[in-house]
């Protein structure tokens, strides 16, 4: 977040292709109050004031979907066969629309 704020400050202070102007600075740097509000809302909802989480605290297995590769390949082949069996005008329409 700090790097984003620094980069945003630099771009707001020295805009690309433009001259430094106080009104454009405040328009471009409006990101800072928005980020602060979102961070405060996050803290209010989740009650944790951490910037980083440890790897042990991150759950990557809950709600993970398991795929059967053979079944998935079979379904894709069936969809391709169904698409190939359709008339030309239908395939042309589905290709472009």
Biopython code that builds the backbone (N, CA, C, O; Angstrom):
import numpy as np
from Bio.PDB.StructureBuilder import StructureBuilder

atoms = [
    (1, "UNK", "N", (0.819, -1.177, 0.000)),
    (1, "UNK", "CA", (0.000, 0.000, 0.000)),
    (1, "UNK", "C", (0.869, 1.250, 0.000)),
    (1, "UNK", "O", (0.542, 2.247, -0.643)),
    (2, "UNK", "N", (1.966, 1.187, 0.718)),
    (2, "UNK", "CA", (2.845, 2.348, 0.798)),
    (2, "UNK", "C", (3.446, 2.658, -0.570)),
    (2, "UNK", "O", (3.533, 3.822, -0.962)),
    (3, "UNK", "N", (3.860, 1.623, -1.293)),
    (3, "UNK", "CA", (4.418, 1.847, -2.625)),
    (3, "UNK", "C", (3.378, 2.437, -3.573)),
    (3, "UNK", "O", (3.696, 3.305, -4.386)),
    (4, "UNK", "N", (2.153, 1.971, -3.469)),
    (4, "UNK", "CA", (1.082, 2.517, -4.303)),
    (4, "UNK", "C", (0.855, 3.982, -3.972)),
    (4, "UNK", "O", (0.682, 4.804, -4.872)),
    (5, "UNK", "N", (0.854, 4.314, -2.693)),
    (5, "UNK", "CA", (0.659, 5.706, -2.295)),
    (5, "UNK", "C", (1.807, 6.591, -2.772)),
    (5, "UNK", "O", (1.581, 7.722, -3.202)),
    (6, "UNK", "N", (3.033, 6.084, -2.700)),
    (6, "UNK", "CA", (4.180, 6.856, -3.180)),
    (6, "UNK", "C", (4.088, 7.073, -4.692)),
    (6, "UNK", "O", (4.303, 8.183, -5.180)),
    (7, "UNK", "N", (3.772, 6.016, -5.421)),
    (7, "UNK", "CA", (3.649, 6.136, -6.874)),
    (7, "UNK", "C", (2.506, 7.078, -7.248)),
    (7, "UNK", "O", (2.641, 7.885, -8.168)),
    (8, "UNK", "N", (1.396, 6.979, -6.548)),
    (8, "UNK", "CA", (0.262, 7.856, -6.823)),
    (8, "UNK", "C", (0.615, 9.310, -6.521)),
    (8, "UNK", "O", (0.207, 10.209, -7.256)),
    (9, "UNK", "N", (1.370, 9.551, -5.447)),
    (9, "UNK", "CA", (1.802, 10.902, -5.114)),
    (9, "UNK", "C", (2.692, 11.468, -6.210)),
    (9, "UNK", "O", (2.552, 12.628, -6.596)),
    (10, "UNK", "N", (3.611, 10.640, -6.711)),
    (10, "UNK", "CA", (4.528, 11.096, -7.747)),
    (10, "UNK", "C", (3.774, 11.444, -9.031)),
    (10, "UNK", "O", (4.040, 12.475, -9.649)),
    (11, "UNK", "N", (2.843, 10.593, -9.426)),
    (11, "UNK", "CA", (2.076, 10.845, -10.648)),
    (11, "UNK", "C", (1.149, 12.040, -10.460)),
    (11, "UNK", "O", (0.911, 12.790, -11.407)),
    (12, "UNK", "N", (0.624, 12.228, -9.250)),
    (12, "UNK", "CA", (-0.238, 13.378, -8.996)),
    (12, "UNK", "C", (0.568, 14.671, -8.985)),
    (12, "UNK", "O", (0.082, 15.703, -9.448)),
    (13, "UNK", "N", (1.774, 14.631, -8.470)),
    (13, "UNK", "CA", (2.599, 15.825, -8.394)),
    (13, "UNK", "C", (3.162, 16.201, -9.765)),
    (13, "UNK", "O", (3.185, 17.376, -10.131)),
    (14, "UNK", "N", (3.610, 15.210, -10.513)),
    (14, "UNK", "CA", (4.154, 15.432, -11.855)),
    (14, "UNK", "C", (3.354, 14.598, -12.848)),
    (14, "UNK", "O", (3.778, 13.496, -13.196)),
    (15, "UNK", "N", (2.199, 15.096, -13.319)),
    (15, "UNK", "CA", (1.361, 14.299, -14.223)),
    (15, "UNK", "C", (2.052, 14.034, -15.560)),
    (15, "UNK", "O", (2.838, 14.847, -16.047)),
    (16, "UNK", "N", (1.742, 12.890, -16.128)),
    (16, "UNK", "CA", (2.342, 12.494, -17.399)),
    (16, "UNK", "C", (1.717, 13.332, -18.512)),
    (16, "UNK", "O", (0.498, 13.348, -18.679)),
    (17, "UNK", "N", (2.546, 14.014, -19.256)),
    (17, "UNK", "CA", (2.066, 14.820, -20.370)),
    (17, "UNK", "C", (1.392, 16.117, -19.956)),
    (17, "UNK", "O", (0.672, 16.709, -20.760)),
    (18, "UNK", "N", (1.598, 16.571, -18.742)),
    (18, "UNK", "CA", (0.975, 17.796, -18.279)),
    (18, "UNK", "C", (1.877, 18.549, -17.328)),
    (18, "UNK", "O", (2.932, 18.060, -16.922)),
    (19, "UNK", "N", (1.440, 19.758, -16.976)),
    (19, "UNK", "CA", (2.209, 20.566, -16.048)),
    (19, "UNK", "C", (1.641, 20.396, -14.639)),
    (19, "UNK", "O", (0.447, 20.142, -14.482)),
    (20, "UNK", "N", (2.482, 20.535, -13.615)),
    (20, "UNK", "CA", (1.983, 20.451, -12.244)),
    (20, "UNK", "C", (0.950, 21.543, -11.966)),
    (20, "UNK", "O", (1.175, 22.719, -12.252)),
    (21, "UNK", "N", (-0.171, 21.133, -11.412)),
    (21, "UNK", "CA", (-1.269, 22.050, -11.131)),
    (21, "UNK", "C", (-1.939, 21.583, -9.848)),
    (21, "UNK", "O", (-2.159, 20.383, -9.687)),
    (22, "UNK", "N", (-2.273, 22.487, -8.927)),
    (22, "UNK", "CA", (-2.890, 22.048, -7.659)),
    (22, "UNK", "C", (-4.224, 21.316, -7.846)),
    (22, "UNK", "O", (-4.503, 20.362, -7.120)),
    (23, "UNK", "N", (-5.036, 21.737, -8.789)),
    (23, "UNK", "CA", (-6.334, 21.065, -8.958)),
    (23, "UNK", "C", (-6.154, 19.645, -9.489)),
    (23, "UNK", "O", (-6.836, 18.723, -9.042)),
    (24, "UNK", "N", (-5.228, 19.465, -10.450)),
    (24, "UNK", "CA", (-5.001, 18.097, -10.947)),
    (24, "UNK", "C", (-4.327, 17.233, -9.884)),
    (24, "UNK", "O", (-4.553, 16.024, -9.832)),
    (25, "UNK", "N", (-3.497, 17.850, -9.034)),
    (25, "UNK", "CA", (-2.871, 17.086, -7.948)),
    (25, "UNK", "C", (-3.934, 16.514, -7.017)),
    (25, "UNK", "O", (-3.908, 15.326, -6.694)),
    (26, "UNK", "N", (-4.877, 17.367, -6.582)),
    (26, "UNK", "CA", (-5.889, 16.891, -5.646)),
    (26, "UNK", "C", (-6.871, 15.927, -6.302)),
    (26, "UNK", "O", (-7.398, 15.036, -5.637)),
    (27, "UNK", "N", (-7.122, 16.093, -7.591)),
    (27, "UNK", "CA", (-7.977, 15.137, -8.295)),
    (27, "UNK", "C", (-7.294, 13.780, -8.403)),
    (27, "UNK", "O", (-7.937, 12.746, -8.221)),
    (28, "UNK", "N", (-6.009, 13.776, -8.695)),
    (28, "UNK", "CA", (-5.284, 12.516, -8.859)),
    (28, "UNK", "C", (-4.987, 11.856, -7.523)),
    (28, "UNK", "O", (-4.950, 10.629, -7.433)),
    (29, "UNK", "N", (-4.773, 12.662, -6.477)),
    (29, "UNK", "CA", (-4.410, 12.107, -5.170)),
    (29, "UNK", "C", (-5.630, 11.797, -4.311)),
    (29, "UNK", "O", (-5.501, 11.517, -3.120)),
    (30, "UNK", "N", (-6.801, 11.848, -4.909)),
    (30, "UNK", "CA", (-8.027, 11.480, -4.203)),
    (30, "UNK", "C", (-8.008, 10.002, -3.818)),
    (30, "UNK", "O", (-8.819, 9.561, -3.004)),
    (31, "UNK", "N", (-7.100, 9.253, -4.390)),
    (31, "UNK", "CA", (-6.961, 7.836, -4.072)),
    (31, "UNK", "C", (-6.627, 7.612, -2.598)),
    (31, "UNK", "O", (-7.079, 6.632, -2.005)),
    (32, "UNK", "N", (-5.854, 8.497, -2.010)),
    (32, "UNK", "CA", (-5.400, 8.314, -0.632)),
    (32, "UNK", "C", (-6.558, 8.252, 0.360)),
    (32, "UNK", "O", (-6.618, 7.302, 1.140)),
    (33, "UNK", "N", (-7.483, 9.219, 0.372)),
    (33, "UNK", "CA", (-8.590, 9.092, 1.319)),
    (33, "UNK", "C", (-9.456, 7.858, 1.063)),
    (33, "UNK", "O", (-9.973, 7.257, 2.005)),
    (34, "UNK", "N", (-9.614, 7.485, -0.197)),
    (34, "UNK", "CA", (-10.416, 6.295, -0.517)),
    (34, "UNK", "C", (-9.737, 5.048, 0.042)),
    (34, "UNK", "O", (-10.408, 4.194, 0.622)),
    (35, "UNK", "N", (-8.411, 4.925, -0.121)),
    (35, "UNK", "CA", (-7.696, 3.770, 0.422)),
    (35, "UNK", "C", (-7.758, 3.744, 1.940)),
    (35, "UNK", "O", (-7.902, 2.676, 2.536)),
    (36, "UNK", "N", (-7.650, 4.907, 2.570)),
    (36, "UNK", "CA", (-7.716, 4.964, 4.031)),
    (36, "UNK", "C", (-9.093, 4.548, 4.521)),
    (36, "UNK", "O", (-9.203, 3.810, 5.500)),
    (37, "UNK", "N", (-10.147, 5.010, 3.854)),
    (37, "UNK", "CA", (-11.510, 4.628, 4.235)),
    (37, "UNK", "C", (-11.702, 3.123, 4.086)),
    (37, "UNK", "O", (-12.277, 2.487, 4.969)),
    (38, "UNK", "N", (-11.233, 2.545, 2.987)),
    (38, "UNK", "CA", (-11.373, 1.102, 2.796)),
    (38, "UNK", "C", (-10.588, 0.321, 3.850)),
    (38, "UNK", "O", (-11.051, -0.716, 4.324)),
    (39, "UNK", "N", (-9.410, 0.810, 4.219)),
    (39, "UNK", "CA", (-8.615, 0.123, 5.233)),
    (39, "UNK", "C", (-9.301, 0.203, 6.592)),
    (39, "UNK", "O", (-9.296, -0.773, 7.343)),
    (40, "UNK", "N", (-9.887, 1.346, 6.915)),
    (40, "UNK", "CA", (-10.614, 1.491, 8.182)),
    (40, "UNK", "C", (-11.842, 0.585, 8.189)),
    (40, "UNK", "O", (-12.137, -0.042, 9.205)),
    (41, "UNK", "N", (-12.554, 0.510, 7.077)),
    (41, "UNK", "CA", (-13.710, -0.397, 6.992)),
    (41, "UNK", "C", (-13.277, -1.847, 7.155)),
    (41, "UNK", "O", (-13.952, -2.622, 7.834)),
    (42, "UNK", "N", (-12.159, -2.221, 6.541)),
    (42, "UNK", "CA", (-11.640, -3.578, 6.698)),
    (42, "UNK", "C", (-11.331, -3.864, 8.159)),
    (42, "UNK", "O", (-11.667, -4.929, 8.677)),
    (43, "UNK", "N", (-10.690, -2.906, 8.819)),
    (43, "UNK", "CA", (-10.365, -3.081, 10.225)),
    (43, "UNK", "C", (-11.631, -3.185, 11.067)),
    (43, "UNK", "O", (-11.683, -3.992, 11.995)),
    (44, "UNK", "N", (-12.643, -2.396, 10.766)),
    (44, "UNK", "CA", (-13.889, -2.416, 11.534)),
    (44, "UNK", "C", (-14.630, -3.734, 11.348)),
    (44, "UNK", "O", (-15.262, -4.226, 12.283)),
    (45, "UNK", "N", (-14.558, -4.304, 10.164)),
    (45, "UNK", "CA", (-15.291, -5.546, 9.894)),
    (45, "UNK", "C", (-14.547, -6.757, 10.441)),
    (45, "UNK", "O", (-15.151, -7.589, 11.117)),
    (46, "UNK", "N", (-13.264, -6.874, 10.169)),
    (46, "UNK", "CA", (-12.522, -8.079, 10.516)),
    (46, "UNK", "C", (-11.743, -7.980, 11.820)),
    (46, "UNK", "O", (-11.206, -8.986, 12.284)),
    (47, "UNK", "N", (-11.666, -6.816, 12.416)),
    (47, "UNK", "CA", (-11.021, -6.602, 13.712)),
    (47, "UNK", "C", (-9.575, -7.080, 13.756)),
    (47, "UNK", "O", (-9.123, -7.611, 14.770)),
    (48, "UNK", "N", (-8.874, -6.897, 12.694)),
    (48, "UNK", "CA", (-7.447, -7.223, 12.722)),
    (48, "UNK", "C", (-6.686, -6.104, 12.037)),
    (48, "UNK", "O", (-7.057, -5.643, 10.957)),
    (49, "UNK", "N", (-5.648, -5.692, 12.665)),
    (49, "UNK", "CA", (-4.870, -4.556, 12.195)),
    (49, "UNK", "C", (-3.511, -5.046, 11.738)),
    (49, "UNK", "O", (-2.485, -4.645, 12.287)),
    (50, "UNK", "N", (-3.501, -5.915, 10.730)),
    (50, "UNK", "CA", (-2.262, -6.466, 10.202)),
    (50, "UNK", "C", (-2.139, -6.081, 8.738)),
    (50, "UNK", "O", (-3.124, -6.071, 7.999)),
    (51, "UNK", "N", (-0.943, -5.773, 8.336)),
    (51, "UNK", "CA", (-0.718, -5.532, 6.925)),
    (51, "UNK", "C", (-0.419, -6.827, 6.186)),
    (51, "UNK", "O", (-0.763, -6.977, 5.013)),
    (52, "UNK", "N", (0.218, -7.755, 6.874)),
    (52, "UNK", "CA", (0.586, -9.026, 6.267)),
    (52, "UNK", "C", (0.085, -10.174, 7.129)),
    (52, "UNK", "O", (-0.082, -10.029, 8.340)),
    (53, "UNK", "N", (-0.152, -11.314, 6.494)),
    (53, "UNK", "CA", (-0.519, -12.525, 7.220)),
    (53, "UNK", "C", (0.583, -13.549, 7.032)),
    (53, "UNK", "O", (1.256, -13.582, 6.002)),
    (54, "UNK", "N", (0.753, -14.376, 8.037)),
    (54, "UNK", "CA", (1.729, -15.459, 7.939)),
    (54, "UNK", "C", (1.174, -16.549, 7.023)),
    (54, "UNK", "O", (-0.038, -16.672, 6.848)),
    (55, "UNK", "N", (2.062, -17.323, 6.453)),
    (55, "UNK", "CA", (1.659, -18.386, 5.534)),
    (55, "UNK", "C", (0.801, -19.433, 6.240)),
    (55, "UNK", "O", (-0.065, -20.041, 5.611)),
    (56, "UNK", "N", (1.026, -19.652, 7.532)),
    (56, "UNK", "CA", (0.254, -20.639, 8.278)),
    (56, "UNK", "C", (-1.201, -20.177, 8.473)),
    (56, "UNK", "O", (-2.091, -21.007, 8.660)),
    (57, "UNK", "N", (-1.440, -18.881, 8.432)),
    (57, "UNK", "CA", (-2.779, -18.348, 8.666)),
    (57, "UNK", "C", (-3.646, -18.337, 7.403)),
    (57, "UNK", "O", (-4.860, -18.152, 7.491)),
    (58, "UNK", "N", (-3.044, -18.530, 6.249)),
    (58, "UNK", "CA", (-3.774, -18.454, 4.986)),
    (58, "UNK", "C", (-4.359, -19.818, 4.661)),
    (58, "UNK", "O", (-3.644, -20.820, 4.642)),
    (59, "UNK", "N", (-5.666, -19.853, 4.404)),
    (59, "UNK", "CA", (-6.359, -21.104, 4.096)),
    (59, "UNK", "C", (-6.617, -21.160, 2.597)),
    (59, "UNK", "O", (-7.426, -20.394, 2.075)),
    (60, "UNK", "N", (-5.938, -22.059, 1.908)),
    (60, "UNK", "CA", (-6.133, -22.167, 0.465)),
    (60, "UNK", "C", (-6.889, -23.437, 0.067)),
    (60, "UNK", "O", (-7.124, -23.668, -1.119)),
    (61, "UNK", "N", (-7.266, -24.253, 1.034)),
    (61, "UNK", "CA", (-7.932, -25.506, 0.698)),
    (61, "UNK", "C", (-9.440, -25.475, 0.882)),
    (61, "UNK", "O", (-10.135, -26.306, 0.298)),
    (62, "UNK", "N", (-9.972, -24.549, 1.670)),
    (62, "UNK", "CA", (-11.413, -24.483, 1.874)),
    (62, "UNK", "C", (-12.080, -24.024, 0.580)),
    (62, "UNK", "O", (-11.621, -23.087, -0.074)),
    (63, "UNK", "N", (-13.159, -24.693, 0.227)),
    (63, "UNK", "CA", (-13.962, -24.389, -0.973)),
    (63, "UNK", "C", (-13.188, -24.585, -2.279)),
    (63, "UNK", "O", (-13.574, -24.038, -3.312)),
    (64, "UNK", "N", (-12.115, -25.350, -2.244)),
    (64, "UNK", "CA", (-11.404, -25.637, -3.486)),
    (64, "UNK", "C", (-12.163, -26.719, -4.238)),
    (64, "UNK", "O", (-12.632, -27.691, -3.646)),
    (65, "UNK", "N", (-12.276, -26.544, -5.524)),
    (65, "UNK", "CA", (-12.988, -27.517, -6.348)),
    (65, "UNK", "C", (-12.027, -28.583, -6.838)),
    (65, "UNK", "O", (-10.882, -28.293, -7.186)),
    (66, "UNK", "N", (-12.501, -29.809, -6.861)),
    (66, "UNK", "CA", (-11.711, -30.923, -7.373)),
    (66, "UNK", "C", (-12.240, -31.268, -8.763)),
    (66, "UNK", "O", (-13.446, -31.440, -8.942)),
    (67, "UNK", "N", (-11.356, -31.370, -9.733)),
    (67, "UNK", "CA", (-11.751, -31.673, -11.100)),
    (67, "UNK", "C", (-11.262, -33.050, -11.491)),
    (67, "UNK", "O", (-10.143, -33.452, -11.171)),
    (68, "UNK", "N", (-12.126, -33.758, -12.188)),
    (68, "UNK", "CA", (-11.739, -35.022, -12.797)),
    (68, "UNK", "C", (-11.348, -34.695, -14.232)),
    (68, "UNK", "O", (-12.214, -34.373, -15.046)),
    (69, "UNK", "N", (-10.081, -34.771, -14.553)),
    (69, "UNK", "CA", (-9.564, -34.345, -15.850)),
    (69, "UNK", "C", (-10.179, -35.160, -16.986)),
    (69, "UNK", "O", (-10.529, -34.607, -18.028)),
    (70, "UNK", "N", (-10.311, -36.468, -16.789)),
    (70, "UNK", "CA", (-10.877, -37.313, -17.838)),
    (70, "UNK", "C", (-12.325, -36.926, -18.120)),
    (70, "UNK", "O", (-12.725, -36.836, -19.281)),
    (71, "UNK", "N", (-13.103, -36.700, -17.086)),
    (71, "UNK", "CA", (-14.491, -36.301, -17.265)),
    (71, "UNK", "C", (-14.581, -34.925, -17.925)),
    (71, "UNK", "O", (-15.446, -34.703, -18.773)),
    (72, "UNK", "N", (-13.712, -34.019, -17.551)),
    (72, "UNK", "CA", (-13.705, -32.694, -18.148)),
    (72, "UNK", "C", (-13.352, -32.756, -19.629)),
    (72, "UNK", "O", (-13.978, -32.073, -20.440)),
    (73, "UNK", "N", (-12.365, -33.559, -19.991)),
    (73, "UNK", "CA", (-12.001, -33.717, -21.398)),
    (73, "UNK", "C", (-13.136, -34.351, -22.190)),
    (73, "UNK", "O", (-13.372, -33.979, -23.340)),
    (74, "UNK", "N", (-13.837, -35.300, -21.589)),
    (74, "UNK", "CA", (-14.977, -35.933, -22.251)),
    (74, "UNK", "C", (-16.094, -34.914, -22.486)),
    (74, "UNK", "O", (-16.691, -34.904, -23.562)),
    (75, "UNK", "N", (-16.386, -34.068, -21.515)),
    (75, "UNK", "CA", (-17.423, -33.049, -21.675)),
    (75, "UNK", "C", (-17.048, -32.045, -22.757)),
    (75, "UNK", "O", (-17.908, -31.617, -23.528)),
    (76, "UNK", "N", (-15.792, -31.670, -22.823)),
    (76, "UNK", "CA", (-15.344, -30.738, -23.868)),
    (76, "UNK", "C", (-15.479, -31.380, -25.241)),
    (76, "UNK", "O", (-15.909, -30.728, -26.192)),
    (77, "UNK", "N", (-15.114, -32.652, -25.350)),
    (77, "UNK", "CA", (-15.246, -33.359, -26.632)),
    (77, "UNK", "C", (-16.719, -33.455, -27.045)),
    (77, "UNK", "O", (-17.040, -33.296, -28.222)),
    (78, "UNK", "N", (-17.611, -33.712, -26.091)),
    (78, "UNK", "CA", (-19.035, -33.772, -26.406)),
    (78, "UNK", "C", (-19.562, -32.412, -26.863)),
    (78, "UNK", "O", (-20.373, -32.347, -27.787)),
    (79, "UNK", "N", (-19.119, -31.342, -26.240)),
    (79, "UNK", "CA", (-19.546, -30.008, -26.655)),
    (79, "UNK", "C", (-19.048, -29.687, -28.057)),
    (79, "UNK", "O", (-19.777, -29.099, -28.856)),
    (80, "UNK", "N", (-17.803, -30.071, -28.362)),
    (80, "UNK", "CA", (-17.268, -29.842, -29.703)),
    (80, "UNK", "C", (-18.026, -30.653, -30.744)),
    (80, "UNK", "O", (-18.300, -30.161, -31.838)),
    (81, "UNK", "N", (-18.364, -31.889, -30.409)),
    (81, "UNK", "CA", (-19.113, -32.728, -31.345)),
    (81, "UNK", "C", (-20.509, -32.160, -31.571)),
    (81, "UNK", "O", (-20.994, -32.156, -32.703)),
    (82, "UNK", "N", (-21.157, -31.684, -30.528)),
    (82, "UNK", "CA", (-22.479, -31.078, -30.662)),
    (82, "UNK", "C", (-22.401, -29.809, -31.504)),
    (82, "UNK", "O", (-23.274, -29.568, -32.338)),
    (83, "UNK", "N", (-21.381, -29.008, -31.300)),
    (83, "UNK", "CA", (-21.204, -27.788, -32.069)),
    (83, "UNK", "C", (-20.943, -28.107, -33.539)),
    (83, "UNK", "O", (-21.457, -27.424, -34.424)),
    (84, "UNK", "N", (-20.139, -29.152, -33.803)),
    (84, "UNK", "CA", (-19.830, -29.539, -35.181)),
    (84, "UNK", "C", (-21.048, -30.108, -35.898)),
    (84, "UNK", "O", (-21.114, -30.056, -37.126)),
    (85, "UNK", "N", (-22.005, -30.646, -35.163)),
    (85, "UNK", "CA", (-23.188, -31.226, -35.793)),
    (85, "UNK", "C", (-24.239, -30.176, -36.157)),
    (85, "UNK", "O", (-25.204, -30.482, -36.858)),
    (86, "UNK", "N", (-24.060, -28.962, -35.690)),
    (86, "UNK", "CA", (-25.015, -27.892, -35.985)),
    (86, "UNK", "C", (-24.817, -27.394, -37.417)),
    (86, "UNK", "O", (-23.747, -27.588, -37.994)),
    (87, "UNK", "N", (-25.835, -26.756, -37.995)),
    (87, "UNK", "CA", (-25.707, -26.215, -39.355)),
    (87, "UNK", "C", (-24.673, -25.083, -39.415)),
    (87, "UNK", "O", (-24.274, -24.520, -38.395)),
    (88, "UNK", "N", (-24.258, -24.776, -40.640)),
    (88, "UNK", "CA", (-23.221, -23.782, -40.853)),
    (88, "UNK", "C", (-23.619, -22.414, -40.311)),
    (88, "UNK", "O", (-22.818, -21.756, -39.648)),
    (89, "UNK", "N", (-24.846, -21.982, -40.586)),
    (89, "UNK", "CA", (-25.266, -20.646, -40.160)),
    (89, "UNK", "C", (-25.246, -20.523, -38.637)),
    (89, "UNK", "O", (-24.936, -19.450, -38.118)),
    (90, "UNK", "N", (-25.567, -21.590, -37.911)),
    (90, "UNK", "CA", (-25.516, -21.553, -36.443)),
    (90, "UNK", "C", (-24.070, -21.435, -35.960)),
    (90, "UNK", "O", (-23.770, -20.649, -35.062)),
    (91, "UNK", "N", (-23.182, -22.222, -36.563)),
    (91, "UNK", "CA", (-21.774, -22.158, -36.179)),
    (91, "UNK", "C", (-21.185, -20.798, -36.509)),
    (91, "UNK", "O", (-20.396, -20.265, -35.730)),
    (92, "UNK", "N", (-21.554, -20.223, -37.655)),
    (92, "UNK", "CA", (-21.065, -18.903, -38.051)),
    (92, "UNK", "C", (-21.565, -17.855, -37.051)),
    (92, "UNK", "O", (-20.810, -16.982, -36.622)),
    (93, "UNK", "N", (-22.836, -17.953, -36.691)),
    (93, "UNK", "CA", (-23.414, -16.994, -35.735)),
    (93, "UNK", "C", (-22.731, -17.111, -34.373)),
    (93, "UNK", "O", (-22.388, -16.094, -33.771)),
    (94, "UNK", "N", (-22.527, -18.346, -33.875)),
    (94, "UNK", "CA", (-21.901, -18.540, -32.563)),
    (94, "UNK", "C", (-20.424, -18.140, -32.567)),
    (94, "UNK", "O", (-19.871, -17.773, -31.529)),
    (95, "UNK", "N", (-19.792, -18.213, -33.736)),
    (95, "UNK", "CA", (-18.399, -17.816, -33.851)),
    (95, "UNK", "C", (-18.259, -16.302, -33.681)),
    (95, "UNK", "O", (-17.315, -15.841, -33.039)),
    (96, "UNK", "N", (-19.172, -15.536, -34.241)),
    (96, "UNK", "CA", (-19.052, -14.082, -34.247)),
    (96, "UNK", "C", (-19.914, -13.383, -33.217)),
    (96, "UNK", "O", (-19.706, -12.198, -32.960)),
    (97, "UNK", "N", (-20.867, -14.064, -32.623)),
    (97, "UNK", "CA", (-21.764, -13.395, -31.664)),
    (97, "UNK", "C", (-21.710, -14.031, -30.299)),
    (97, "UNK", "O", (-22.402, -13.588, -29.383)),
]
sb = StructureBuilder()
sb.init_structure("model")
sb.init_model(0)
sb.init_chain("A")
sb.init_seg("    ")
for serial, (resi, resn, name, xyz) in enumerate(atoms, 1):
    if name == "N":
        sb.init_residue(resn, " ", resi, " ")
    sb.init_atom(name, np.array(xyz, "f"), 0.0, 1.0, " ", f" {name:<3s}", serial, name[0])
structure = sb.get_structure()
